[in-house]
Amino acid sequence: MRVLLQRVKEASVTVDETIVGKIDVGYLLLVGVTHEDTETEVNWLADKVAGLRVFEDADEKMNLSIQDVAGKVLSVSQFTLYGDTQKGRRPAFTQAAKPDIAETLYEKFNDRLRTHGLVVETGTFGAMMDVALVNDGPVTLMLEKNA
């Protein structure tokens, strides 16, 4: 499982010209699921995201978690995180989990984040989405947990 985390000042996701998820300060998470992923990877990554200290304290050091700053999460399913570009010019997505498995684990990931008291907005699984954000810092981290 892979999560691309971006610390944001604001972010939104639009489907068919309708905003389906929007946050102010917090994280935009692009979430990719592969075939071998289970709830073990889901829980580990959700717990990691909830506990990361990447917001600045009064001394401008990254010491605060998303909970410390009352931030929110915008979680967007992103199968292209498993795009393989090693051969040819067109990415192969054979490492991405099938949609039914990916959607179930994606929802469990979001639910686990909520158990940490986080407000979690989402995109629409499987839809073409327009994602807008103001990256804060910029701070961008790739988190990964292999089965």
N, C-alpha and C positions, 0 to 999 in steps of 0.2 A: 504494500500500500504506500502511496506517495501523497504528500500534501505540500503544495506550494503555498507558503504563508506570506502574506504581505501585510505589514502594519499600515493602516490607513487612517486618514482623517475623515474620509467618507467613501462609501462604495454603494453601488446599486446594480441590479440585474433586471433587464427588461426582456419580455417575451411578447412578440406581436404588438409592440408599441405600448405595452402595459408594464409598469414597474411591479415586479412580483416580490422583490426583496430589496431592502434599503437599510443602511446603517450609517451612523456617524463614526466616532472613534472606535477602533477595534481592529479586527482581522478580516481580510478577504482570504478565504481558503479555497484553493482549487484542489479537488480531491479525486485521485485516481485509484482504481481498484484493479488488481491482477487476479489470475486464476487461483493461486494458492492462498489468498487471503482468507482469514477467519476472524472471529470475534476477538481473538488474541491480539492481532495486529490493530484492529479497530480500537479496542480499549486502550492499548499502549499509546497510539497516536493521539487519541482524544485527550488522554490524561496528560501527555506531553504538551499539547497545544494549550490546555487550560493552565498548566503550571509554568510555562515559559516566562522568563523575565526579560522582556525586550522593550518595555516602556521606560522612559527616563524618569529618574527621581529628581529631587531638588538640586543635586550635584551634577546633573546631566549624565548620569551613569545608568545603563540599562539594568535596573534593579526591581522594576515593578511588573507585575503580571497583569493580564487583561482584567482580572477580577479587581486588582488594586485600583485601576483607573475607571472602573465601571464601564468597560468597553463591551462591545457586542461583536457577534460573528456573522459574516455573510458567507455561507458555504455553497460552493458551486461544483457539481459533479463535472469531472474533466477527464474523459477517457484518453485524450490525446497526450496526457502525461506518460502514457505507455507507448508512444509512437517510437518505432525503431527506424532510425535513419542511416544505419550502417551500410545498407546496400541500395543502390539506385538513387533515384531522385524523389520517389514517392514514399512517404512513411508507411510502414506496416504496423498494424494495430493488433497483431496476434497475441500480444502479452496482456492486452486489456481483457478484463473479465466480461463474460456475456452480460447483456443488460439486466436480466432478471436477478442474477447474483450480485452484480455491481449495485443495483438500486437498493437491494435489501441491506447490504453492508454499508452503503452510503447513509441510509436512514438510521441504522444502528449507531454509526459514527456521530451523527447529529444528535441523536437521543443521549448518547454518552456525554457529549459536551454539555447538554442541558442538565445532566445530573450534577455538574459542577456549579450550577446556578447561572450559567451563561444564557443570554438571550441569543437565539440562533435563527437568523433569517436564511432562506434558501432560494436557489433558482428553481427551475422546473426540469426534473430529470429527463434527459433525452431530447429536450427542445433546443432549437437554435436560440441562443441567448446573446444579448449585447451586455457586456459587463463594463461599467465605468468605475473609476477609482481615482482617488488622490492618494498616492503612496506617500507615507510619512517617513521621511529620512533621506533617501528611501531605505527601508528595511525589508528585505526579502530573504526567506530561508526555505530550503528544500528539506523536508522531513521525510524519512523513509523507514519503514519497518518491514523487513523481509520475513516470510514464513519460515 
